[in-house]
Amino acid sequence: MLTEGTADAERLRARPRRLRRARCEWTEGPHGLPILSAAPYWFTGRILARYDFGDHIGVVMEPTAGHAADSARPALRTGAVADLPPGHEA
C-alpha cells in the first residue's frame, strides 16, 4: 500500500513489468518477492483461489508476512493517480 507521498511509485505499476524494478528502489522480501522501498505498508500471501473477472483477475489470499511502518501519512487514493493511463486495454 502506498501513501500520498509515493504516487510516483504507483505510476511505475503502469509500466511493463521488465522496466519496473530498474526504475525504483526495492528490497527482496519473503520468498524472493520485490518489496518497493517507498511502500510503508505491504503484505505477502499464499493464493487460495483465483477468479476471472474479464479484464482483471481476483484472488483470495492467506496473508503470510507483512509490515506496517510507523507513518501518519494517509493512504494513496484513486484520485491521486486518476490521470494515469491503463497499462493495457480492458
KAVENZI-V954740 format. One record per backbone hydrogen bond with DSSP energy under -1.0 kcal/mol. CO is the residue of the C=O (numbers start at 1). NH is the residue of the N-H. E is the energy in kcal/mol with one decimal. If there is no record, write none. Layout:
BEGIN
co->[CO,CO]
nh->[NH,NH]
e->[E,E]
END
This chain:
BEGIN
co->[1,2,3,6,7,10,11,12,16,20,25,27,29,30,33,35,36,40,42,44,44,46,49,51,53,56,58,60,60,62,65,67,69,74,77,78,79,81]
nh->[41,76,6,10,11,13,14,15,19,23,37,35,32,33,29,27,39,69,67,64,65,62,60,58,55,53,51,48,49,46,44,42,71,4,80,81,82,84]
e->[-1.2,-3.0,-2.5,-1.3,-1.9,-1.2,-1.0,-2.0,-2.1,-1.2,-2.3,-3.0,-1.7,-1.9,-3.8,-2.3,-1.4,-2.2,-2.5,-2.6,-1.2,-2.4,-2.3,-3.1,-1.3,-2.8,-3.0,-3.3,-1.3,-2.4,-2.6,-2.1,-1.8,-1.8,-1.6,-1.7,-1.1,-1.9]
END
